Each structure stands twice: as C-alpha cells, then as structure tokens.
Amino acid sequence: MTTVEGPVLQARGRCWTFGDNIPTDRLVKTKYVVEPMSVIVAHVLEDLNPRFPLEVQPGDIVVAGKHFGQSSGRAIAVKALKATGIGCVVADTFARTFYRNAFEVGLPVLELPGVSELVSDGDVLAVDVAAGTFRNEATGQERTVAPPDAFLLEMLRAGGLIPLAKKRTDLFDPAT
C-alpha cells in the first residue's frame, strides 16, 4: 500500500502518530548511537511505539505534534529515521536543529501547524513536501502550507547537503 514517488519529495503511506516534545533521545536511545545503523533502525522510536521499528514500511509517514526532535542536535536521530525508509515527517513544529539536520541528510519534512489533530494512527496520508500539500485519504481532510525554502528543497532533491555540495561547487571555495 505504501509508495514513495518522485525524487524524495512526495510520499503516500501509513501514518504513525507521535505526540508533542519528542526529543531525539526518544528517537534513538543513547545506548544505540555507537551501533551500526542496522541495529539502530531496529530500535527507532521503540519506547514510544514498540510496533514502529517492526512494522514501518517504505513511504510511511511520521506525524508528530509540537517541537518534534527537541533536545540534542545529534544528526543520528534524523539519519535513523531516514534509514527506516519513511517517506517524510510532518509535524506541527520541529526543533530548529532537527529541522535543519533533516534537510542536510535528505529526509523530507513538512511543518504543518495543527496536523496532529488531523490524523489517527494508521490513516493513509499523501504528502508533497515541495508543494506544501497534505491529504488524509481516510478522512478527506486537506491542508496546504508554504513549502520549505527553495535551497532546502534543492538539498532534498540532491539527497542531502553532501551530495548537493558535490554537484554545486559554487557552495564552497576549496581555496579558503
């Protein structure tokens, strides 16, 4: 049922709901950060929903409340979410460091105030990050917001900051 379409900016899949103020330490427990990604992925969000690491499918969509990804700025939390194969994360608001890390590692995110009130766990959602559109296919509710900045979208399309920097040598001056 789940699909990932386009460069990485559109997703259609099962909704996994999480609440407000989810810190990165709840995404990936500290004891796993030194493990290989295959081990980390097997434990992503497990204390908030033990079914998530066992049942998440490519293209599924994580929906959260306010200030998702707060606390430490460890990029491993974003990398682990991406490694699960999810299509994107949509939240009422994101912690700023998490938000920026998501683009830098190529994980599509969309900030959509009030989204947590529009979904139930298991609903099928369709999200287009570049267009800023959201649709809950179970209820028919739709919302549109301003999409992320053009540079951030370019970073997503490239697969993250490092692939973008390899394509666009104008982003840095190796002589400095």
C-alpha positions as CSV (number, residue, x, y, z in Angstrom):
1,M,0.0,0.0,0.0
2,T,2.8,2.5,0.7
3,T,4.7,4.2,-2.0
4,V,7.5,6.7,-2.4
5,E,7.1,8.9,-5.6
6,G,9.3,11.4,-7.2
7,P,12.8,12.5,-6.2
8,V,12.0,12.1,-2.5
9,L,9.5,14.9,-2.0
10,Q,6.2,13.0,-2.3
11,A,5.1,10.2,-0.1
12,R,1.9,8.2,0.3
13,G,1.7,5.7,3.2
14,R,0.5,4.7,6.6
15,C,0.5,7.4,9.3
16,W,2.5,6.8,12.5
17,T,1.4,9.3,15.2
18,F,3.6,10.7,17.9
19,G,2.9,13.5,20.4
20,D,4.5,16.8,21.4
21,N,8.0,17.4,22.6
22,I,9.6,14.2,21.3
23,P,13.3,14.5,22.0
24,T,16.0,13.0,19.8
25,D,16.9,10.7,22.7
26,R,13.5,9.1,22.3
27,L,14.0,8.6,18.6
28,V,17.3,6.8,19.2
29,K,18.3,5.8,22.7
30,T,21.8,6.9,23.7
31,K,22.9,3.3,24.2
32,Y,22.5,2.6,20.4
33,V,24.2,5.6,18.9
34,V,27.6,3.8,18.5
35,E,26.0,0.7,16.9
36,P,25.7,0.1,13.2
37,M,22.7,1.7,11.5
38,S,21.1,-1.8,11.1
39,V,20.9,-2.1,14.9
40,I,19.8,1.5,15.4
41,V,17.0,1.2,12.9
42,A,15.7,-1.9,14.8
43,H,15.1,0.3,17.8
44,V,13.9,3.7,16.3
45,L,11.0,5.1,18.4
46,E,10.6,1.7,20.1
47,D,9.8,3.1,23.6
48,L,7.1,5.3,22.2
49,N,5.6,2.7,19.9
50,P,7.2,-0.8,20.0
51,R,5.5,-1.7,16.7
52,F,7.1,1.1,14.8
53,P,10.6,-0.5,14.2
54,L,8.9,-3.8,13.4
55,E,6.2,-2.7,11.1
56,V,7.3,0.6,9.4
57,Q,7.3,0.3,5.6
58,P,9.0,2.4,2.9
59,G,6.9,5.5,2.3
60,D,5.1,5.5,5.6
61,I,4.7,9.0,7.2
62,V,5.5,10.0,10.8
63,V,3.2,12.7,12.1
64,A,4.0,14.5,15.4
65,G,2.9,17.4,17.5
66,K,4.9,20.4,18.6
67,H,8.6,20.7,18.8
68,F,9.5,17.3,17.3
69,G,13.2,16.4,17.6
70,Q,14.0,18.7,20.5
71,S,16.9,18.3,22.8
72,S,20.3,17.2,21.4
73,G,21.3,18.1,17.9
74,R,22.5,14.6,17.2
75,A,22.0,14.0,13.5
76,I,22.0,10.3,14.1
77,A,18.3,10.6,15.1
78,V,17.5,12.0,11.7
79,K,19.7,9.5,9.9
80,A,18.0,6.6,11.7
81,L,14.5,7.9,10.8
82,K,15.6,8.2,7.2
83,A,17.1,4.7,7.3
84,T,13.7,3.2,8.2
85,G,12.5,4.2,4.7
86,I,9.8,6.6,5.8
87,G,8.7,9.0,3.1
88,C,8.6,12.1,5.4
89,V,7.9,13.5,8.7
90,V,5.1,16.0,9.2
91,A,4.8,17.9,12.5
92,D,3.0,20.8,14.0
93,T,6.5,22.3,14.6
94,F,10.1,21.0,14.6
95,A,13.0,21.8,16.8
96,R,15.2,24.0,14.6
97,T,18.3,21.8,14.8
98,F,16.3,18.7,13.9
99,Y,14.6,20.6,11.0
100,R,17.9,21.6,9.5
101,N,19.5,18.2,10.1
102,A,16.6,16.6,8.2
103,F,17.4,18.6,5.0
104,E,21.1,18.0,5.4
105,V,20.7,14.2,5.4
106,G,17.9,14.2,2.8
107,L,14.9,13.4,5.0
108,P,11.8,15.2,3.8
109,V,10.0,17.2,6.5
110,L,7.0,19.5,6.4
111,E,5.9,21.8,9.1
112,L,2.1,21.9,9.2
113,P,0.5,23.6,12.3
114,G,-2.4,21.5,13.6
115,V,-1.5,18.3,11.6
116,S,-1.6,16.2,14.7
117,E,-5.3,16.9,15.1
118,L,-6.0,15.8,11.5
119,V,-4.8,12.2,11.8
120,S,-5.2,8.9,13.5
121,D,-2.6,6.2,13.7
122,G,-2.9,4.0,10.6
123,D,-4.6,6.6,8.3
124,V,-3.3,6.7,4.8
125,L,-1.7,10.1,4.0
126,A,-0.4,11.7,0.9
127,V,2.2,14.5,1.3
128,D,4.0,16.6,-1.2
129,V,6.8,18.5,0.6
130,A,7.7,20.7,-2.4
131,A,4.1,21.8,-2.9
132,G,3.4,22.0,0.8
133,T,0.3,19.8,0.4
134,F,-1.1,17.3,2.8
135,R,-4.1,15.0,2.4
136,N,-5.5,12.4,4.9
137,E,-7.1,9.9,2.5
138,A,-9.0,8.3,5.3
139,T,-10.9,11.5,6.1
140,G,-10.5,13.6,3.0
141,Q,-9.0,16.5,5.0
142,E,-6.5,18.5,3.1
143,R,-4.2,21.4,4.0
144,T,-1.7,23.5,2.2
145,V,1.2,25.4,3.7
146,A,4.2,27.3,2.3
147,P,6.7,24.7,1.3
148,P,10.3,24.8,2.6
149,D,12.7,27.3,1.2
150,A,13.9,26.6,-2.4
151,F,17.5,25.9,-1.2
152,L,16.3,23.4,1.3
153,L,14.2,21.7,-1.4
154,E,17.3,21.6,-3.7
155,M,19.2,19.9,-0.8
156,L,16.4,17.3,-0.5
157,R,16.3,16.7,-4.3
158,A,20.1,16.1,-4.2
159,G,19.8,13.7,-1.3
160,G,21.3,16.0,1.3
161,L,24.0,18.6,1.9
162,I,27.0,16.4,0.9
163,P,25.5,15.3,-2.4
164,L,24.4,18.8,-3.1
165,A,27.9,20.2,-2.4
166,K,29.4,17.6,-4.8
167,K,27.1,18.9,-7.5
168,R,27.4,22.6,-6.7
169,T,31.0,23.5,-6.3
170,D,29.8,27.2,-6.1
171,L,28.6,26.4,-2.5
172,F,32.2,26.5,-1.1
173,D,35.6,27.7,-2.0
174,P,38.2,25.0,-1.5
175,A,40.9,27.6,-1.5
176,T,39.7,29.1,1.8
